[in-house]
């Protein structure tokens, strides 16, 4: 809700309509080829990112300096923890180890940045100042709190309660 989108055809929520995750990295090459003059921005959770890890290299290679991935890394399937954990289901199967997505991105040729503070986002500003032809794909590995529940998740919890 805080990211401005230029027009309706500029935002796609892959898998949301049928509650599927892991489709973000595989979608980046298609989006990059469909809009060759545009920057492609992917936002994904760590669980979905792990499910699509095999496609990280393709995203980096095809989108190159026109691509940014933001991984919300809470070491859990956060939506499931928020919805099903509150219903009393065991949380342990919904937890995953904290994965170094920045390191994985670097291994396939991207710039990977672990974001723990707002100052860490200066890497995004530096990336944006460069011409797309001179910069690599950027992956922001945002380490987020499991105790903060996003407003849209609160609405889902309310509707499903």
Backbone as ProteinMPNN parsed JSONL, in Angstrom:
{"seq_chain_A": "XXXXXXXXXXXXXXXXXXXXXXXXXXXXXXXXXXXXXXXXXXXXXXXXXXXXXXXXXXXXXXXXXXXXXXXXXXXXXXXXXXXXXXXXXXXXXXXXXXXXXXXXXXXXXXXXXXXXXXXXXXXXXXXXXXXXXXXXXXXXXXXXXXXXXXXXXXXXXXXXX", "coords_chain_A": {"N_chain_A": [[0.799, -1.188, 0.0], [2.161, 1.135, 0.211], [3.725, 1.503, -1.981], [3.929, 3.299, -4.845], [2.143, 2.817, -7.875], [2.342, 3.091, -11.318], [0.314, 2.599, -13.22], [-2.635, 0.516, -13.804], [-1.804, -1.774, -15.225], [0.723, -2.2, -14.363], [1.194, -3.618, -12.087], [1.194, -6.8, -10.656], [-0.196, -9.423, -8.903], [0.939, -12.33, -8.294], [-0.391, -15.485, -7.894], [-1.87, -14.854, -5.621], [-4.675, -14.85, -5.745], [-5.4, -17.498, -5.592], [-4.217, -18.445, -3.328], [-1.434, -19.239, -3.43], [2.079, -19.673, -3.132], [5.509, -18.899, -3.99], [5.821, -18.19, -6.614], [7.056, -15.911, -7.437], [9.94, -15.375, -8.128], [10.056, -16.984, -10.525], [8.4, -15.445, -12.15], [9.69, -13.088, -12.746], [11.541, -13.092, -15.065], [9.677, -13.176, -17.241], [8.188, -10.819, -16.818], [10.234, -8.947, -17.105], [10.947, -9.322, -19.788], [8.548, -8.649, -21.012], [8.267, -5.943, -20.499], [10.616, -4.297, -21.542], [11.895, -1.827, -21.135], [11.534, -1.134, -18.555], [11.823, -1.09, -14.937], [11.747, -3.962, -12.972], [10.129, -4.98, -10.114], [10.117, -7.218, -7.55], [8.349, -8.528, -4.841], [8.527, -10.704, -2.178], [7.946, -13.325, 0.184], [10.088, -15.065, 2.522], [9.572, -17.814, 2.63], [8.137, -18.33, 0.21], [10.138, -17.453, -1.499], [12.112, -19.403, -1.044], [10.804, -21.624, -2.091], [10.989, -21.074, -4.767], [13.627, -20.953, -5.414], [15.246, -22.104, -7.38], [14.727, -20.554, -9.578], [15.861, -18.113, -9.121], [18.375, -17.544, -10.287], [17.675, -17.312, -13.016], [16.019, -15.057, -12.915], [17.869, -13.09, -12.12], [19.693, -13.18, -14.27], [18.081, -12.589, -16.567], [16.611, -10.213, -15.969], [18.607, -8.559, -14.998], [20.215, -5.45, -14.437], [17.831, -4.146, -14.321], [16.246, -5.194, -12.45], [14.831, -5.718, -9.211], [14.587, -7.394, -6.181], [12.683, -7.813, -3.303], [12.88, -9.386, -0.378], [10.944, -10.486, 2.191], [11.965, -11.416, 5.115], [11.228, -13.335, 7.618], [11.832, -15.661, 8.834], [9.89, -17.605, 8.749], [6.762, -19.003, 7.607], [5.037, -16.519, 7.378], [2.35, -15.551, 6.948], [0.861, -17.832, 7.427], [1.565, -18.395, 10.068], [0.449, -16.149, 11.287], [-2.292, -16.471, 10.726], [-3.075, -19.249, 11.149], [-1.617, -19.998, 13.41], [-2.693, -18.354, 15.351], [-5.097, -19.582, 15.61], [-4.561, -21.706, 17.118], [-3.123, -23.831, 16.06], [-0.146, -25.833, 15.792], [2.844, -24.029, 15.718], [5.432, -24.693, 14.951], [5.804, -26.253, 12.502], [5.471, -24.193, 10.71], [7.615, -22.574, 10.836], [10.805, -21.597, 9.596], [14.346, -21.939, 8.976], [16.421, -18.998, 9.336], [17.304, -17.691, 6.33], [20.027, -16.795, 4.237], [19.372, -14.81, 1.952], [20.581, -12.685, 0.629], [23.218, -13.549, 0.336], [22.762, -15.828, -1.278], [21.803, -14.564, -3.576], [24.064, -13.108, -4.342], [25.693, -15.219, -5.047], [24.736, -15.941, -7.526], [25.286, -13.801, -9.123], [24.067, -11.343, -8.499], [23.622, -8.228, -6.687], [23.514, -8.488, -3.317], [21.887, -7.492, -0.383], [21.673, -7.377, 3.055], [19.08, -6.213, 4.99], [18.63, -4.626, 7.893], [18.241, -2.295, 9.215], [16.928, 1.031, 8.618], [18.977, 2.548, 7.508], [20.388, 0.681, 6.039], [19.033, 0.596, 3.691], [20.155, 2.48, 2.09], [21.673, 1.336, 0.166], [19.884, 0.746, -1.865], [19.279, 3.308, -2.827], [21.806, 4.039, -3.833], [22.038, 2.087, -5.83], [19.913, 2.828, -7.533], [20.857, 5.229, -8.544], [22.663, 4.575, -10.49], [23.181, 3.867, -14.012], [20.999, 1.527, -15.609], [22.326, -0.287, -17.232], [24.8, -0.522, -16.082], [24.568, -1.632, -13.591], [24.007, -4.355, -11.281], [21.416, -6.879, -10.86], [19.414, -6.361, -7.991], [19.018, -7.573, -4.751], [17.177, -7.226, -1.889], [17.391, -8.321, 1.252], [15.314, -8.345, 3.58], [15.204, -8.365, 6.934], [12.716, -9.007, 8.99], [10.426, -8.389, 11.714], [8.741, -10.926, 13.521], [6.76, -10.329, 15.206], [5.272, -8.16, 14.447], [2.318, -7.499, 12.827], [1.095, -7.127, 9.639], [-1.226, -4.635, 8.391], [-2.982, -5.617, 6.336], [-2.897, -8.335, 6.842], [-4.018, -8.406, 9.366], [-6.62, -7.767, 8.689], [-7.348, -10.025, 7.181], [-7.164, -11.96, 9.186], [-9.21, -11.041, 10.859], [-11.477, -11.392, 9.207], [-11.47, -14.152, 8.868], [-11.871, -15.118, 11.387]], "CA_chain_A": [[0.0, 0.0, 0.0], [3.029, 2.297, 0.231], [4.489, 1.573, -3.217], [3.097, 3.847, -5.92], [2.125, 2.057, -9.126], [2.037, 4.085, -12.351], [-0.951, 2.292, -13.89], [-3.119, -0.812, -13.404], [-1.071, -2.868, -15.871], [2.083, -2.195, -13.855], [1.278, -4.417, -10.859], [0.591, -8.119, -10.772], [-0.056, -10.227, -7.692], [0.973, -13.696, -8.798], [-0.743, -16.546, -6.962], [-2.659, -14.403, -4.482], [-6.096, -15.186, -5.887], [-5.639, -18.899, -5.243], [-3.427, -18.76, -2.14], [-0.237, -19.979, -3.792], [3.316, -18.927, -2.974], [6.637, -19.464, -4.719], [5.733, -17.868, -8.043], [7.665, -14.611, -7.678], [11.171, -15.433, -8.929], [9.793, -17.448, -11.89], [7.666, -14.434, -12.909], [10.552, -11.947, -13.074], [11.984, -13.05, -16.459], [8.562, -12.821, -18.125], [7.888, -9.399, -16.639], [11.348, -8.18, -17.673], [10.859, -9.4, -21.25], [7.321, -7.973, -21.439], [8.475, -4.49, -20.356], [12.081, -4.214, -21.603], [12.423, -0.521, -20.736], [11.066, -0.867, -17.199], [12.378, -1.786, -13.787], [10.858, -4.987, -12.432], [10.292, -5.096, -8.673], [9.457, -8.382, -6.973], [8.297, -8.632, -3.393], [8.206, -12.088, -1.833], [8.337, -13.772, 1.51], [11.203, -16.006, 2.502], [9.069, -19.154, 2.294], [7.911, -18.351, -1.228], [11.446, -17.351, -2.155], [12.765, -20.712, -0.989], [10.124, -22.529, -3.021], [11.335, -20.709, -6.14], [15.054, -20.675, -5.428], [15.84, -22.523, -8.659], [14.488, -19.516, -10.574], [16.582, -16.891, -8.775], [19.41, -17.287, -11.3], [17.015, -16.825, -14.237], [15.578, -13.68, -12.656], [19.067, -12.249, -12.122], [20.262, -13.162, -15.623], [17.198, -11.971, -17.561], [16.27, -8.83, -15.606], [19.842, -7.797, -14.832], [20.17, -4.197, -13.706], [16.464, -3.61, -14.28], [15.489, -5.992, -11.5], [14.987, -5.62, -7.759], [13.757, -8.31, -5.402], [12.593, -7.509, -1.879], [12.483, -10.603, 0.33], [10.534, -10.236, 3.573], [12.573, -12.576, 5.752], [10.84, -13.444, 9.026], [12.164, -17.024, 9.266], [8.625, -18.318, 8.946], [5.664, -18.753, 6.675], [4.409, -15.527, 8.239], [0.888, -15.498, 6.818], [0.306, -19.012, 8.083], [1.737, -18.2, 11.512], [-0.526, -15.156, 11.739], [-3.663, -16.952, 10.621], [-3.313, -20.557, 11.761], [-1.045, -20.012, 14.757], [-3.662, -17.725, 16.25], [-6.201, -20.52, 15.797], [-4.113, -22.752, 18.02], [-2.334, -24.881, 15.417], [1.277, -25.821, 16.145], [3.594, -23.08, 14.889], [6.734, -25.216, 14.567], [5.907, -26.578, 11.073], [5.39, -22.962, 9.922], [8.87, -21.859, 11.019], [11.916, -22.042, 8.75], [15.588, -21.277, 9.404], [16.706, -17.733, 8.662], [18.101, -17.966, 5.138], [20.788, -15.654, 3.748], [19.012, -14.567, 0.556], [21.581, -11.784, 0.047], [24.33, -14.408, -0.081], [22.323, -16.637, -2.423], [21.745, -13.679, -4.744], [25.441, -12.825, -4.749], [26.244, -16.422, -5.663], [24.307, -16.042, -8.931], [25.65, -12.597, -9.855], [23.335, -10.143, -8.098], [24.056, -7.556, -5.472], [22.633, -8.862, -2.223], [22.046, -6.629, 0.78], [20.857, -7.688, 4.22], [18.499, -4.979, 5.51], [18.19, -4.73, 9.285], [17.895, -0.938, 9.642], [16.608, 1.918, 7.5], [20.227, 2.965, 6.879], [20.791, -0.344, 5.083], [18.347, 0.862, 2.425], [20.977, 3.381, 1.27], [22.137, 0.531, -0.978], [18.887, 0.911, -2.922], [19.485, 4.64, -3.415], [23.037, 3.965, -4.655], [21.71, 1.267, -6.991], [19.037, 3.609, -8.412], [21.627, 6.322, -9.158], [23.465, 4.037, -11.591], [22.422, 3.448, -15.202], [20.62, 0.103, -15.554], [23.322, -1.101, -17.939], [26.018, -0.63, -15.268], [24.307, -2.165, -12.263], [23.48, -5.723, -11.246], [20.146, -7.151, -10.176], [19.552, -6.071, -6.563], [18.12, -8.287, -3.852], [17.15, -6.709, -0.526], [17.014, -9.381, 2.19], [14.792, -7.552, 4.699], [14.962, -9.153, 8.133], [11.573, -8.348, 9.62], [9.952, -8.927, 12.984], [7.583, -11.819, 13.473], [5.742, -9.856, 16.149], [4.486, -7.097, 13.83], [1.382, -8.061, 11.857], [0.717, -6.113, 8.655], [-2.66, -4.332, 8.411], [-3.776, -6.503, 5.475], [-2.983, -9.616, 7.529], [-4.994, -8.218, 10.433], [-7.953, -7.833, 8.064], [-7.582, -11.443, 6.858], [-7.413, -12.637, 10.471], [-10.541, -10.632, 11.315], [-12.495, -12.018, 8.341], [-11.443, -15.603, 9.058], [-12.079, -15.487, 12.797]], "C_chain_A": [[0.85, 1.263, 0.0], [3.871, 2.422, -1.041], [3.6, 2.123, -4.308], [3.238, 2.994, -7.189], [1.609, 3.004, -10.203], [0.694, 3.854, -13.042], [-1.356, 0.866, -13.55], [-2.339, -1.966, -14.032], [0.369, -2.981, -15.369], [2.246, -2.99, -12.563], [0.537, -5.726, -11.059], [0.85, -8.871, -9.476], [-0.192, -11.691, -8.096], [0.626, -14.671, -7.684], [-1.659, -16.144, -5.829], [-4.109, -14.865, -4.564], [-6.384, -16.633, -5.482], [-4.682, -19.39, -4.163], [-2.219, -19.637, -2.442], [0.983, -19.092, -3.586], [4.405, -19.604, -3.8], [6.635, -19.14, -6.202], [6.427, -16.555, -8.406], [8.904, -14.66, -8.552], [10.906, -15.964, -10.342], [9.078, -16.41, -12.749], [8.548, -13.283, -13.38], [11.025, -11.969, -14.529], [10.873, -12.652, -17.43], [8.22, -11.351, -18.036], [8.979, -8.536, -17.265], [11.303, -8.182, -19.198], [9.63, -8.669, -21.774], [7.469, -6.454, -21.418], [9.982, -4.209, -20.377], [12.683, -2.867, -21.207], [12.109, -0.198, -19.278], [11.872, -1.617, -16.148], [11.328, -2.749, -13.261], [11.16, -5.115, -10.942], [9.454, -6.276, -8.184], [9.455, -8.227, -5.46], [7.812, -10.041, -3.064], [8.576, -12.349, -0.385], [9.481, -14.764, 1.403], [10.747, -17.421, 2.17], [8.816, -19.3, 0.809], [9.207, -18.256, -2.009], [12.189, -18.67, -2.157], [12.125, -21.692, -1.969], [10.539, -22.283, -4.466], [12.829, -20.477, -6.323], [15.718, -21.05, -6.76], [15.686, -21.454, -9.734], [15.164, -18.195, -10.241], [17.621, -16.559, -9.844], [18.802, -16.759, -12.583], [16.559, -15.384, -14.074], [16.76, -12.72, -12.744], [19.608, -12.097, -13.544], [19.397, -12.387, -16.596], [16.91, -10.51, -17.223], [17.517, -7.961, -15.457], [19.639, -6.551, -13.995], [18.82, -3.515, -13.696], [15.626, -4.326, -13.236], [15.863, -5.752, -10.049], [14.062, -6.653, -7.127], [13.829, -7.883, -3.94], [12.059, -8.772, -1.207], [12.19, -10.236, 1.777], [10.886, -11.483, 4.377], [12.261, -12.577, 7.247], [11.107, -14.834, 9.596], [10.91, -17.838, 9.563], [7.75, -18.154, 7.71], [4.729, -17.819, 7.436], [2.898, -15.483, 8.155], [0.245, -16.673, 7.532], [0.426, -18.898, 9.602], [0.667, -17.252, 12.032], [-1.945, -15.694, 11.72], [-3.883, -18.238, 11.414], [-2.724, -20.682, 13.163], [-1.994, -19.41, 15.767], [-4.881, -18.612, 16.491], [-5.794, -21.713, 16.65], [-3.336, -23.884, 17.376], [-0.864, -24.736, 15.793], [2.045, -24.925, 15.182], [4.877, -23.683, 14.323], [6.82, -25.583, 13.082], [5.883, -25.334, 10.169], [6.674, -22.137, 10.018], [9.934, -22.453, 10.111], [13.19, -21.365, 9.245], [15.75, -19.939, 8.682], [17.701, -18.003, 7.536], [18.792, -16.681, 4.691], [20.493, -15.458, 2.255], [20.0, -13.624, -0.122], [22.77, -12.596, -0.459], [23.973, -15.276, -1.27], [22.286, -15.795, -3.691], [23.148, -13.36, -5.254], [26.056, -14.021, -5.474], [25.843, -16.57, -7.123], [24.466, -14.716, -9.676], [24.913, -11.329, -9.51], [24.079, -9.428, -6.98], [23.04, -7.925, -4.403], [22.925, -8.032, -1.0], [21.117, -7.117, 1.886], [20.385, -6.357, 4.808], [17.968, -5.25, 6.91], [17.746, -3.373, 9.825], [17.558, -0.108, 8.413], [17.87, 2.389, 6.784], [20.71, 1.955, 5.849], [20.141, -0.135, 3.721], [19.079, 1.885, 1.558], [21.521, 2.638, 0.051], [21.169, 0.647, -2.148], [19.052, 2.264, -3.606], [20.729, 4.646, -4.297], [22.784, 3.176, -5.935], [20.907, 2.093, -7.997], [19.766, 4.739, -9.123], [22.429, 5.862, -10.372], [22.596, 3.774, -12.818], [22.156, 1.941, -15.126], [21.67, -0.783, -16.202], [24.582, -1.338, -17.116], [25.798, -1.283, -13.912], [23.807, -3.61, -12.355], [22.045, -5.745, -10.737], [20.39, -6.901, -8.692], [18.542, -6.883, -5.779], [18.286, -7.713, -2.448], [16.565, -7.781, 0.384], [16.596, -8.697, 3.488], [14.436, -8.446, 5.873], [13.886, -8.429, 8.939], [11.13, -9.093, 10.867], [8.771, -9.859, 12.758], [6.464, -11.325, 14.389], [4.882, -8.724, 15.581], [3.612, -7.721, 12.746], [0.912, -6.935, 10.934], [-0.789, -5.868, 8.686], [-3.493, -5.259, 7.517], [-3.918, -7.89, 6.101], [-3.986, -9.537, 8.682], [-6.412, -8.305, 9.882], [-8.3, -9.277, 7.711], [-7.918, -12.223, 8.118], [-8.829, -12.312, 10.955], [-11.639, -11.34, 10.511], [-12.577, -13.516, 8.596], [-11.697, -16.051, 10.498], [-13.543, -15.724, 13.092]], "O_chain_A": [[0.32, 2.357, -0.191], [4.657, 3.362, -1.161], [2.611, 1.488, -4.671], [4.325, 2.519, -7.517], [0.57, 3.643, -10.033], [0.012, 4.811, -13.408], [-0.537, 0.085, -13.065], [-2.227, -3.031, -13.425], [1.148, -3.775, -15.896], [3.342, -3.028, -12.003], [-0.588, -5.759, -11.56], [1.986, -8.945, -9.01], [-1.299, -12.216, -8.223], [1.281, -14.682, -6.641], [-2.183, -17.013, -5.132], [-4.701, -15.233, -3.549], [-7.501, -16.95, -5.073], [-4.371, -20.578, -4.083], [-2.006, -20.657, -1.787], [0.925, -17.889, -3.84], [4.244, -20.738, -4.25], [7.373, -19.757, -6.97], [6.388, -16.135, -9.562], [8.923, -14.047, -9.619], [11.486, -15.436, -11.291], [9.145, -16.491, -13.976], [8.186, -12.575, -14.32], [10.923, -10.939, -15.194], [11.111, -11.868, -18.349], [7.986, -10.701, -19.055], [8.686, -7.512, -17.883], [11.587, -7.165, -19.831], [9.668, -8.12, -22.875], [6.861, -5.759, -22.232], [10.563, -3.913, -19.334], [13.888, -2.788, -20.966], [12.393, 0.908, -18.819], [12.509, -2.633, -16.428], [10.158, -2.391, -13.122], [12.307, -5.332, -10.552], [8.24, -6.319, -8.383], [10.462, -7.834, -4.872], [6.812, -10.508, -3.608], [9.423, -11.664, 0.188], [9.8, -15.243, 0.315], [11.467, -18.155, 1.493], [9.234, -20.287, 0.204], [9.365, -18.893, -3.05], [12.825, -19.026, -3.149], [12.817, -22.492, -2.6], [10.451, -23.184, -5.299], [13.241, -19.858, -7.304], [16.649, -20.377, -7.203], [16.441, -21.448, -10.707], [15.05, -17.242, -11.011], [17.731, -15.406, -10.259], [19.356, -15.843, -13.19], [16.698, -14.579, -14.995], [16.665, -11.664, -13.369], [19.942, -10.989, -13.964], [19.921, -11.598, -17.382], [16.961, -9.655, -18.107], [17.486, -6.767, -15.754], [18.968, -6.589, -12.963], [18.671, -2.431, -13.132], [14.421, -4.092, -13.143], [17.035, -5.605, -9.701], [12.895, -6.765, -7.5], [14.91, -7.625, -3.411], [10.92, -9.175, -1.443], [13.059, -9.744, 2.498], [10.177, -12.487, 4.317], [12.933, -11.914, 8.037], [10.667, -15.153, 10.701], [10.873, -18.644, 10.492], [7.978, -17.275, 6.88], [3.761, -18.259, 8.056], [2.225, -15.389, 9.181], [-0.798, -16.525, 8.17], [-0.496, -19.259, 10.333], [0.053, -17.498, 13.07], [-2.726, -15.395, 12.624], [-4.78, -18.305, 12.255], [-3.271, -21.39, 14.007], [-2.097, -19.884, 16.899], [-5.611, -18.419, 17.463], [-6.591, -22.624, 16.876], [-2.924, -24.814, 18.069], [-0.398, -23.634, 16.08], [1.906, -25.052, 13.966], [5.362, -23.212, 13.295], [7.821, -25.257, 12.444], [6.237, -25.418, 8.993], [6.802, -21.111, 9.35], [9.964, -23.662, 9.883], [13.114, -20.311, 9.877], [15.277, -19.768, 7.559], [18.808, -18.486, 7.775], [18.204, -15.601, 4.76], [21.27, -15.887, 1.402], [20.237, -13.745, -1.324], [23.268, -12.354, -1.558], [24.786, -15.448, -2.178], [22.691, -16.257, -4.758], [23.386, -13.346, -6.462], [26.846, -13.851, -6.403], [26.53, -17.249, -7.886], [23.863, -14.518, -10.731], [25.113, -10.313, -10.176], [25.033, -9.953, -6.408], [21.842, -7.697, -4.571], [24.083, -7.878, -0.614], [19.913, -7.255, 1.674], [21.198, -5.477, 5.092], [17.002, -5.989, 7.098], [16.97, -3.303, 10.778], [17.87, -0.504, 7.29], [17.84, 2.608, 5.573], [21.374, 2.33, 4.882], [20.638, -0.632, 2.711], [18.678, 2.134, 0.421], [21.798, 3.252, -0.979], [21.593, 0.647, -3.304], [18.974, 2.354, -4.831], [20.704, 5.203, -5.395], [23.262, 3.555, -7.005], [21.196, 2.056, -9.193], [19.34, 5.167, -10.195], [22.831, 6.685, -11.194], [21.406, 3.49, -12.683], [22.991, 1.18, -14.638], [21.881, -1.914, -15.765], [25.351, -2.253, -17.411], [26.753, -1.468, -13.158], [23.258, -4.027, -13.375], [21.534, -4.74, -10.244], [21.472, -7.203, -8.189], [17.353, -6.886, -6.097], [19.383, -7.712, -1.889], [15.381, -8.105, 0.293], [17.415, -8.494, 4.384], [13.468, -9.203, 5.807], [14.133, -7.362, 9.501], [11.426, -10.274, 11.045], [7.914, -9.606, 11.911], [5.35, -11.846, 14.35], [3.866, -8.368, 16.177], [4.118, -8.397, 11.85], [0.395, -5.917, 11.396], [-1.556, -6.787, 8.973], [-4.597, -5.648, 7.899], [-4.94, -8.551, 5.916], [-4.717, -10.493, 8.94], [-7.302, -8.852, 10.532], [-9.434, -9.707, 7.922], [-8.836, -13.043, 8.127], [-9.557, -13.197, 11.404], [-12.614, -11.827, 11.082], [-13.666, -14.087, 8.542], [-11.731, -17.249, 10.778], [-13.901, -16.042, 14.226]]}, "name": "protein", "num_of_chains": 1, "seq": "XXXXXXXXXXXXXXXXXXXXXXXXXXXXXXXXXXXXXXXXXXXXXXXXXXXXXXXXXXXXXXXXXXXXXXXXXXXXXXXXXXXXXXXXXXXXXXXXXXXXXXXXXXXXXXXXXXXXXXXXXXXXXXXXXXXXXXXXXXXXXXXXXXXXXXXXXXXXXXXXX"}
